[in-house]
């Protein structure tokens, strides 16, 4: 499945859980669930928001790092989602998402 299809279906929590399990990174899945909890978000909502925040707020260096990860990956969609989730978790923990006021999501985006 291509990344666009995955992102469209992340609103389905069962699909989102399966997708994150497929990343084979249990720690990442736990961190995503933990990060979304204070905002009433399931893992799918958080993952979808992470991709939107990355698209809106990532620096040129962040995009370059994503391109590098994609070049090295066997599955570009999985690598992209994982990179965006890790980026979002890092920024949410730091409270540095300027456009989000330090909150987990940009609900109006």
N, CA, C and O atoms as CSV, one atom per row, in Angstrom:
chain,resi,resn,atom,element,x,y,z
A,1,UNK,N,N,0.842,-1.177,0.000
A,1,UNK,CA,C,0.000,0.000,0.000
A,1,UNK,C,C,0.890,1.245,0.000
A,1,UNK,O,O,1.908,1.285,0.692
A,2,UNK,N,N,0.514,2.234,-0.757
A,2,UNK,CA,C,1.310,3.449,-0.839
A,2,UNK,C,C,0.997,4.363,0.347
A,2,UNK,O,O,-0.054,4.236,0.975
A,3,UNK,N,N,1.903,5.271,0.645
A,3,UNK,CA,C,1.789,6.132,1.820
A,3,UNK,C,C,0.473,6.905,1.834
A,3,UNK,O,O,-0.166,7.001,2.882
A,4,UNK,N,N,0.057,7.453,0.707
A,4,UNK,CA,C,-1.189,8.220,0.662
A,4,UNK,C,C,-2.379,7.403,1.112
A,4,UNK,O,O,-3.232,7.912,1.839
A,5,UNK,N,N,-2.459,6.148,0.701
A,5,UNK,CA,C,-3.547,5.277,1.125
A,5,UNK,C,C,-3.470,4.995,2.616
A,5,UNK,O,O,-4.494,4.958,3.298
A,6,UNK,N,N,-2.276,4.797,3.119
A,6,UNK,CA,C,-2.101,4.552,4.550
A,6,UNK,C,C,-2.582,5.763,5.336
A,6,UNK,O,O,-3.336,5.614,6.298
A,7,UNK,N,N,-2.158,6.959,4.942
A,7,UNK,CA,C,-2.533,8.169,5.665
A,7,UNK,C,C,-4.037,8.395,5.641
A,7,UNK,O,O,-4.607,8.847,6.634
A,8,UNK,N,N,-4.692,8.087,4.523
A,8,UNK,CA,C,-6.137,8.241,4.424
A,8,UNK,C,C,-6.866,7.321,5.384
A,8,UNK,O,O,-7.930,7.681,5.888
A,9,UNK,N,N,-6.326,6.153,5.645
A,9,UNK,CA,C,-7.015,5.148,6.451
A,9,UNK,C,C,-6.625,5.166,7.925
A,9,UNK,O,O,-7.117,4.341,8.695
A,10,UNK,N,N,-5.755,6.083,8.335
A,10,UNK,CA,C,-5.311,6.103,9.731
A,10,UNK,C,C,-6.421,6.466,10.712
A,10,UNK,O,O,-6.277,6.233,11.912
A,11,UNK,N,N,-7.525,7.031,10.225
A,11,UNK,CA,C,-8.659,7.330,11.093
A,11,UNK,C,C,-9.312,6.080,11.650
A,11,UNK,O,O,-9.992,6.140,12.675
A,12,UNK,N,N,-9.115,4.955,10.993
A,12,UNK,CA,C,-9.605,3.662,11.465
A,12,UNK,C,C,-8.569,3.134,12.450
A,12,UNK,O,O,-7.474,2.729,12.059
A,13,UNK,N,N,-8.927,3.143,13.732
A,13,UNK,CA,C,-7.954,2.790,14.772
A,13,UNK,C,C,-7.419,1.367,14.615
A,13,UNK,O,O,-6.250,1.116,14.906
A,14,UNK,N,N,-8.257,0.432,14.158
A,14,UNK,CA,C,-7.781,-0.945,13.958
A,14,UNK,C,C,-6.722,-0.971,12.860
A,14,UNK,O,O,-5.688,-1.624,13.003
A,15,UNK,N,N,-6.982,-0.261,11.766
A,15,UNK,CA,C,-6.005,-0.187,10.679
A,15,UNK,C,C,-4.733,0.509,11.160
A,15,UNK,O,O,-3.624,0.081,10.840
A,16,UNK,N,N,-4.903,1.587,11.934
A,16,UNK,CA,C,-3.737,2.320,12.447
A,16,UNK,C,C,-2.882,1.413,13.325
A,16,UNK,O,O,-1.655,1.419,13.222
A,17,UNK,N,N,-3.526,0.640,14.182
A,17,UNK,CA,C,-2.769,-0.271,15.048
A,17,UNK,C,C,-2.018,-1.297,14.213
A,17,UNK,O,O,-0.848,-1.574,14.480
A,18,UNK,N,N,-2.675,-1.868,13.200
A,18,UNK,CA,C,-2.017,-2.841,12.320
A,18,UNK,C,C,-0.828,-2.207,11.606
A,18,UNK,O,O,0.229,-2.824,11.470
A,19,UNK,N,N,-1.012,-0.973,11.154
A,19,UNK,CA,C,0.051,-0.267,10.431
A,19,UNK,C,C,1.256,-0.041,11.330
A,19,UNK,O,O,2.395,-0.248,10.913
A,20,UNK,N,N,1.007,0.383,12.561
A,20,UNK,CA,C,2.124,0.624,13.482
A,20,UNK,C,C,2.790,-0.680,13.898
A,20,UNK,O,O,4.005,-0.718,14.090
A,21,UNK,N,N,2.018,-1.737,14.039
A,21,UNK,CA,C,2.609,-3.048,14.341
A,21,UNK,C,C,3.516,-3.467,13.187
A,21,UNK,O,O,4.584,-4.037,13.406
A,22,UNK,N,N,3.083,-3.180,11.951
A,22,UNK,CA,C,3.872,-3.539,10.775
A,22,UNK,C,C,5.219,-2.805,10.731
A,22,UNK,O,O,6.148,-3.253,10.059
A,23,UNK,N,N,5.321,-1.690,11.439
A,23,UNK,CA,C,6.595,-0.967,11.495
A,23,UNK,C,C,7.634,-1.744,12.300
A,23,UNK,O,O,8.828,-1.449,12.244
A,24,UNK,N,N,7.164,-2.737,13.045
A,24,UNK,CA,C,8.029,-3.596,13.853
A,24,UNK,C,C,8.866,-2.803,14.851
A,24,UNK,O,O,10.053,-3.064,15.047
A,25,UNK,N,N,8.208,-1.821,15.478
A,25,UNK,CA,C,8.869,-0.985,16.476
A,25,UNK,C,C,7.884,-0.763,17.617
A,25,UNK,O,O,7.162,0.233,17.644
A,26,UNK,N,N,7.864,-1.700,18.554
A,26,UNK,CA,C,6.917,-1.644,19.662
A,26,UNK,C,C,7.085,-0.369,20.485
A,26,UNK,O,O,6.097,0.221,20.920
A,27,UNK,N,N,8.313,0.053,20.699
A,27,UNK,CA,C,8.559,1.272,21.465
A,27,UNK,C,C,7.909,2.481,20.782
A,27,UNK,O,O,7.320,3.331,21.449
A,28,UNK,N,N,8.017,2.552,19.460
A,28,UNK,CA,C,7.410,3.659,18.716
A,28,UNK,C,C,5.894,3.638,18.894
A,28,UNK,O,O,5.279,4.684,19.104
A,29,UNK,N,N,5.295,2.467,18.813
A,29,UNK,CA,C,3.851,2.346,18.972
A,29,UNK,C,C,3.411,2.821,20.356
A,29,UNK,O,O,2.418,3.537,20.488
A,30,UNK,N,N,4.144,2.424,21.367
A,30,UNK,CA,C,3.825,2.834,22.737
A,30,UNK,C,C,3.968,4.355,22.876
A,30,UNK,O,O,3.125,5.005,23.493
A,31,UNK,N,N,5.017,4.908,22.313
A,31,UNK,CA,C,5.240,6.359,22.398
A,31,UNK,C,C,4.147,7.139,21.662
A,31,UNK,O,O,3.722,8.196,22.129
A,32,UNK,N,N,3.696,6.636,20.533
A,32,UNK,CA,C,2.621,7.289,19.781
A,32,UNK,C,C,1.334,7.285,20.609
A,32,UNK,O,O,0.653,8.305,20.710
A,33,UNK,N,N,1.009,6.148,21.191
A,33,UNK,CA,C,-0.199,6.051,22.017
A,33,UNK,C,C,-0.105,7.000,23.210
A,33,UNK,O,O,-1.068,7.689,23.544
A,34,UNK,N,N,1.043,7.026,23.834
A,34,UNK,CA,C,1.281,7.873,25.008
A,34,UNK,C,C,1.204,9.362,24.640
A,34,UNK,O,O,0.652,10.156,25.401
A,35,UNK,N,N,1.745,9.739,23.499
A,35,UNK,CA,C,1.754,11.147,23.084
A,35,UNK,C,C,0.359,11.651,22.735
A,35,UNK,O,O,0.040,12.814,22.982
A,36,UNK,N,N,-0.467,10.793,22.168
A,36,UNK,CA,C,-1.805,11.212,21.784
A,36,UNK,C,C,-2.804,11.234,22.923
A,36,UNK,O,O,-3.790,11.970,22.873
A,37,UNK,N,N,-2.561,10.436,23.948
A,37,UNK,CA,C,-3.510,10.278,25.061
A,37,UNK,C,C,-3.939,11.601,25.700
A,37,UNK,O,O,-5.139,11.798,25.892
A,38,UNK,N,N,-3.023,12.523,26.043
A,38,UNK,CA,C,-3.458,13.763,26.712
A,38,UNK,C,C,-4.381,14.626,25.849
A,38,UNK,O,O,-5.074,15.504,26.363
A,39,UNK,N,N,-4.388,14.380,24.558
A,39,UNK,CA,C,-5.188,15.185,23.637
A,39,UNK,C,C,-6.417,14.429,23.150
A,39,UNK,O,O,-7.126,14.894,22.257
A,40,UNK,N,N,-6.668,13.255,23.744
A,40,UNK,CA,C,-7.819,12.462,23.357
A,40,UNK,C,C,-7.687,11.849,21.974
A,40,UNK,O,O,-8.689,11.547,21.328
A,41,UNK,N,N,-6.461,11.665,21.520
A,41,UNK,CA,C,-6.213,11.106,20.200
A,41,UNK,C,C,-5.860,9.629,20.300
A,41,UNK,O,O,-5.116,9.212,21.187
A,42,UNK,N,N,-6.403,8.853,19.383
A,42,UNK,CA,C,-5.958,7.482,19.225
A,42,UNK,C,C,-4.676,7.474,18.413
A,42,UNK,O,O,-4.210,8.520,17.962
A,43,UNK,N,N,-4.115,6.307,18.232
A,43,UNK,CA,C,-2.849,6.235,17.494
A,43,UNK,C,C,-3.016,6.650,16.037
A,43,UNK,O,O,-2.096,7.219,15.449
A,44,UNK,N,N,-4.163,6.377,15.455
A,44,UNK,CA,C,-4.401,6.780,14.071
A,44,UNK,C,C,-4.466,8.282,13.919
A,44,UNK,O,O,-3.881,8.845,12.995
A,45,UNK,N,N,-5.183,8.937,14.832
A,45,UNK,CA,C,-5.281,10.395,14.788
A,45,UNK,C,C,-3.912,11.037,14.972
A,45,UNK,O,O,-3.558,11.988,14.275
A,46,UNK,N,N,-3.149,10.502,15.920
A,46,UNK,CA,C,-1.819,11.051,16.155
A,46,UNK,C,C,-0.941,10.873,14.921
A,46,UNK,O,O,-0.237,11.797,14.514
A,47,UNK,N,N,-0.985,9.685,14.329
A,47,UNK,CA,C,-0.157,9.410,13.150
A,47,UNK,C,C,-0.540,10.305,11.985
A,47,UNK,O,O,0.334,10.826,11.292
A,48,UNK,N,N,-1.828,10.491,11.761
A,48,UNK,CA,C,-2.273,11.378,10.680
A,48,UNK,C,C,-1.830,12.810,10.952
A,48,UNK,O,O,-1.373,13.508,10.047
A,49,UNK,N,N,-1.966,13.246,12.210
A,49,UNK,CA,C,-1.519,14.593,12.582
A,49,UNK,C,C,-0.023,14.756,12.440
A,49,UNK,O,O,0.458,15.822,12.054
A,50,UNK,N,N,0.721,13.698,12.752
A,50,UNK,CA,C,2.181,13.752,12.625
A,50,UNK,C,C,2.589,14.001,11.188
A,50,UNK,O,O,3.510,14.775,10.927
A,51,UNK,N,N,1.915,13.355,10.259
A,51,UNK,CA,C,2.266,13.558,8.847
A,51,UNK,C,C,1.918,14.972,8.410
A,51,UNK,O,O,2.662,15.580,7.640
A,52,UNK,N,N,0.787,15.512,8.894
A,52,UNK,CA,C,0.422,16.891,8.544
A,52,UNK,C,C,1.413,17.884,9.144
A,52,UNK,O,O,1.833,18.831,8.480
A,53,UNK,N,N,1.785,17.659,10.416
A,53,UNK,CA,C,2.735,18.574,11.061
A,53,UNK,C,C,4.087,18.542,10.364
A,53,UNK,O,O,4.725,19.579,10.184
A,54,UNK,N,N,4.522,17.350,9.974
A,54,UNK,CA,C,5.793,17.255,9.271
A,54,UNK,C,C,5.720,18.052,7.968
A,54,UNK,O,O,6.629,18.823,7.659
A,55,UNK,N,N,4.653,17.869,7.213
A,55,UNK,CA,C,4.501,18.566,5.932
A,55,UNK,C,C,4.504,20.083,6.114
A,55,UNK,O,O,5.030,20.810,5.271
A,56,UNK,N,N,3.919,20.558,7.210
A,56,UNK,CA,C,3.804,22.002,7.437
A,56,UNK,C,C,5.007,22.616,8.124
A,56,UNK,O,O,5.347,23.769,7.860
A,57,UNK,N,N,5.656,21.868,9.001
A,57,UNK,CA,C,6.635,22.484,9.894
A,57,UNK,C,C,8.072,21.998,9.738
A,57,UNK,O,O,8.989,22.595,10.303
A,58,UNK,N,N,8.279,20.931,8.986
A,58,UNK,CA,C,9.632,20.371,8.889
A,58,UNK,C,C,10.570,21.341,8.170
A,58,UNK,O,O,10.188,22.022,7.219
A,59,UNK,N,N,11.792,21.376,8.652
A,59,UNK,CA,C,12.820,22.233,8.039
A,59,UNK,C,C,13.402,21.533,6.807
A,59,UNK,O,O,13.112,20.367,6.541
A,60,UNK,N,N,14.208,22.256,6.082
A,60,UNK,CA,C,14.889,21.667,4.920
A,60,UNK,C,C,15.744,20.475,5.351
A,60,UNK,O,O,15.817,19.469,4.644
A,61,UNK,N,N,16.386,20.590,6.503
A,61,UNK,CA,C,17.220,19.494,7.003
A,61,UNK,C,C,16.378,18.261,7.326
A,61,UNK,O,O,16.802,17.129,7.094
A,62,UNK,N,N,15.168,18.498,7.869
A,62,UNK,CA,C,14.264,17.384,8.171
A,62,UNK,C,C,13.843,16.673,6.884
A,62,UNK,O,O,13.786,15.444,6.841
A,63,UNK,N,N,13.551,17.443,5.843
A,63,UNK,CA,C,13.162,16.849,4.558
A,63,UNK,C,C,14.332,16.086,3.946
A,63,UNK,O,O,14.140,15.018,3.365
A,64,UNK,N,N,15.525,16.620,4.071
A,64,UNK,CA,C,16.704,15.927,3.555
A,64,UNK,C,C,16.916,14.606,4.290
A,64,UNK,O,O,17.243,13.594,3.670
A,65,UNK,N,N,16.732,14.617,5.600
A,65,UNK,CA,C,16.853,13.383,6.377
A,65,UNK,C,C,15.795,12.365,5.946
A,65,UNK,O,O,16.073,11.167,5.885
A,66,UNK,N,N,14.585,12.841,5.647
A,66,UNK,CA,C,13.543,11.939,5.161
A,66,UNK,C,C,13.937,11.343,3.817
A,66,UNK,O,O,13.790,10.139,3.609
A,67,UNK,N,N,14.426,12.157,2.916
A,67,UNK,CA,C,14.843,11.657,1.595
A,67,UNK,C,C,15.951,10.616,1.721
A,67,UNK,O,O,15.965,9.621,0.996
A,68,UNK,N,N,16.872,10.849,2.639
A,68,UNK,CA,C,17.957,9.892,2.875
A,68,UNK,C,C,17.394,8.576,3.400
A,68,UNK,O,O,17.802,7.502,2.959
A,69,UNK,N,N,16.457,8.661,4.341
A,69,UNK,CA,C,15.832,7.451,4.888
A,69,UNK,C,C,15.093,6.685,3.792
A,69,UNK,O,O,15.129,5.455,3.758
A,70,UNK,N,N,14.428,7.405,2.906
A,70,UNK,CA,C,13.679,6.755,1.826
A,70,UNK,C,C,14.602,6.040,0.854
A,70,UNK,O,O,14.288,4.951,0.374
A,71,UNK,N,N,15.738,6.653,0.568
A,71,UNK,CA,C,16.699,6.034,-0.353
A,71,UNK,C,C,17.240,4.721,0.197
A,71,UNK,O,O,17.563,3.810,-0.565
A,72,UNK,N,N,17.337,4.625,1.503
A,72,UNK,CA,C,17.924,3.434,2.134
A,72,UNK,C,C,16.891,2.358,2.460
A,72,UNK,O,O,17.261,1.237,2.809
A,73,UNK,N,N,15.606,2.679,2.353
A,73,UNK,CA,C,14.552,1.777,2.801
A,73,UNK,C,C,14.112,0.821,1.704
A,73,UNK,O,O,14.128,1.152,0.519
A,74,UNK,N,N,13.718,-0.372,2.132
A,74,UNK,CA,C,13.111,-1.328,1.207
A,74,UNK,C,C,11.663,-0.952,0.921
A,74,UNK,O,O,11.169,-1.168,-0.185
A,75,UNK,N,N,10.984,-0.391,1.917
A,75,UNK,CA,C,9.588,0.012,1.798
A,75,UNK,C,C,9.495,1.502,2.112
A,75,UNK,O,O,9.531,1.902,3.276
A,76,UNK,N,N,9.375,2.316,1.073
A,76,UNK,CA,C,9.399,3.773,1.240
A,76,UNK,C,C,8.219,4.274,2.071
A,76,UNK,O,O,8.391,5.193,2.871
A,77,UNK,N,N,7.037,3.704,1.907
A,77,UNK,CA,C,5.872,4.153,2.670
A,77,UNK,C,C,6.056,3.949,4.154
A,77,UNK,O,O,5.768,4.843,4.950
A,78,UNK,N,N,6.532,2.788,4.528
A,78,UNK,CA,C,6.779,2.477,5.930
A,78,UNK,C,C,7.873,3.376,6.498
A,78,UNK,O,O,7.744,3.896,7.606
A,79,UNK,N,N,8.939,3.555,5.741
A,79,UNK,CA,C,10.044,4.400,6.198
A,79,UNK,C,C,9.588,5.845,6.384
A,79,UNK,O,O,9.989,6.511,7.339
A,80,UNK,N,N,8.757,6.318,5.479
A,80,UNK,CA,C,8.268,7.696,5.556
A,80,UNK,C,C,7.393,7.886,6.788
A,80,UNK,O,O,7.577,8.843,7.540
A,81,UNK,N,N,6.445,6.980,6.998
A,81,UNK,CA,C,5.569,7.088,8.164
A,81,UNK,C,C,6.380,7.026,9.456
A,81,UNK,O,O,6.152,7.818,10.370
A,82,UNK,N,N,7.308,6.105,9.534
A,82,UNK,CA,C,8.129,5.976,10.739
A,82,UNK,C,C,8.944,7.246,10.983
A,82,UNK,O,O,9.031,7.716,12.117
A,83,UNK,N,N,9.533,7.795,9.943
A,83,UNK,CA,C,10.333,9.012,10.069
A,83,UNK,C,C,9.461,10.176,10.567
A,83,UNK,O,O,9.867,10.928,11.453
A,84,UNK,N,N,8.265,10.315,9.991
A,84,UNK,CA,C,7.378,11.405,10.378
A,84,UNK,C,C,6.901,11.246,11.823
A,84,UNK,O,O,6.791,12.230,12.555
A,85,UNK,N,N,6.620,10.015,12.228
A,85,UNK,CA,C,6.211,9.774,13.614
A,85,UNK,C,C,7.334,10.110,14.579
A,85,UNK,O,O,7.110,10.775,15.590
A,86,UNK,N,N,8.536,9.655,14.272
A,86,UNK,CA,C,9.675,9.941,15.146
A,86,UNK,C,C,9.931,11.449,15.229
A,86,UNK,O,O,10.220,11.974,16.305
A,87,UNK,N,N,9.825,12.138,14.096
A,87,UNK,CA,C,10.007,13.593,14.064
A,87,UNK,C,C,8.963,14.265,14.947
A,87,UNK,O,O,9.289,15.131,15.760
A,88,UNK,N,N,7.715,13.862,14.782
A,88,UNK,CA,C,6.631,14.474,15.540
A,88,UNK,C,C,6.777,14.222,17.040
A,88,UNK,O,O,6.588,15.132,17.848
A,89,UNK,N,N,7.111,12.996,17.407
A,89,UNK,CA,C,7.308,12.685,18.825
A,89,UNK,C,C,8.419,13.533,19.424
A,89,UNK,O,O,8.300,14.040,20.540
A,90,UNK,N,N,9.495,13.679,18.673
A,90,UNK,CA,C,10.629,14.489,19.146
A,90,UNK,C,C,10.193,15.935,19.357
A,90,UNK,O,O,10.515,16.534,20.383
A,91,UNK,N,N,9.467,16.499,18.399
A,91,UNK,CA,C,9.041,17.891,18.510
A,91,UNK,C,C,7.958,18.080,19.566
A,91,UNK,O,O,7.937,19.101,20.254
A,92,UNK,N,N,7.069,17.117,19.700
A,92,UNK,CA,C,6.048,17.221,20.747
A,92,UNK,C,C,6.695,17.178,22.129
A,92,UNK,O,O,6.282,17.902,23.034
A,93,UNK,N,N,7.703,16.333,22.290
A,93,UNK,CA,C,8.394,16.226,23.581
A,93,UNK,C,C,9.135,17.519,23.916
A,93,UNK,O,O,9.233,17.912,25.078
A,94,UNK,N,N,9.654,18.171,22.874
A,94,UNK,CA,C,10.390,19.416,23.067
A,94,UNK,C,C,9.461,20.613,23.177
A,94,UNK,O,O,9.866,21.675,23.651
A,95,UNK,N,N,8.198,20.444,22.734
A,95,UNK,CA,C,7.257,21.563,22.735
A,95,UNK,C,C,7.657,22.637,21.751
A,95,UNK,O,O,7.458,23.823,22.013
A,96,UNK,N,N,8.235,22.232,20.589
A,96,UNK,CA,C,8.767,23.213,19.648
A,96,UNK,C,C,7.930,23.395,18.398
A,96,UNK,O,O,8.375,24.075,17.473
A,97,UNK,N,N,6.741,22.820,18.325
A,97,UNK,CA,C,5.913,23.008,17.133
A,97,UNK,C,C,5.254,24.378,17.200
A,97,UNK,O,O,4.165,24.531,17.753
A,98,UNK,N,N,5.925,25.369,16.632
A,98,UNK,CA,C,5.486,26.745,16.726
A,98,UNK,C,C,4.036,26.931,16.315
A,98,UNK,O,O,3.296,27.649,16.987
A,99,UNK,N,N,3.621,26.309,15.239
A,99,UNK,CA,C,2.278,26.462,14.734
A,99,UNK,C,C,1.238,25.752,15.574
A,99,UNK,O,O,0.045,25.964,15.361
A,100,UNK,N,N,1.638,24.924,16.512
A,100,UNK,CA,C,0.694,24.145,17.315
A,100,UNK,C,C,0.682,24.604,18.763
A,100,UNK,O,O,0.000,23.991,19.584
A,101,UNK,N,N,1.389,25.628,19.095
A,101,UNK,CA,C,1.409,26.081,20.473
A,101,UNK,C,C,1.952,25.043,21.433
A,101,UNK,O,O,1.624,25.054,22.620
A,102,UNK,N,N,2.798,24.129,20.913
A,102,UNK,CA,C,3.360,23.095,21.747
A,102,UNK,C,C,2.431,21.925,21.978
A,102,UNK,O,O,2.801,20.962,22.651
A,103,UNK,N,N,1.201,21.994,21.418
A,103,UNK,CA,C,0.273,20.892,21.589
A,103,UNK,C,C,0.542,19.817,20.564
A,103,UNK,O,O,1.293,20.017,19.609
A,104,UNK,N,N,-0.078,18.682,20.773
A,104,UNK,CA,C,0.136,17.504,19.952
A,104,UNK,C,C,-0.423,17.659,18.545
A,104,UNK,O,O,0.156,17.116,17.604
A,105,UNK,N,N,-1.509,18.367,18.368
A,105,UNK,CA,C,-2.148,18.380,17.055
A,105,UNK,C,C,-2.431,19.784,16.555
A,105,UNK,O,O,-2.479,20.751,17.315
A,106,UNK,N,N,-2.611,19.850,15.282
A,106,UNK,CA,C,-3.126,21.062,14.610
A,106,UNK,C,C,-4.485,20.663,14.059
A,106,UNK,O,O,-4.605,20.397,12.863
A,107,UNK,N,N,-5.499,20.614,14.890
A,107,UNK,CA,C,-6.813,20.102,14.506
A,107,UNK,C,C,-7.413,20.884,13.348
A,107,UNK,O,O,-8.145,20.306,12.545
A,108,UNK,N,N,-7.136,22.148,13.235
A,108,UNK,CA,C,-7.732,22.940,12.170
A,108,UNK,C,C,-7.015,22.849,10.856
A,108,UNK,O,O,-7.460,23.452,9.880
A,109,UNK,N,N,-5.909,22.113,10.784
A,109,UNK,CA,C,-5.099,22.063,9.569
A,109,UNK,C,C,-5.726,21.201,8.532
A,109,UNK,O,O,-5.175,21.047,7.442
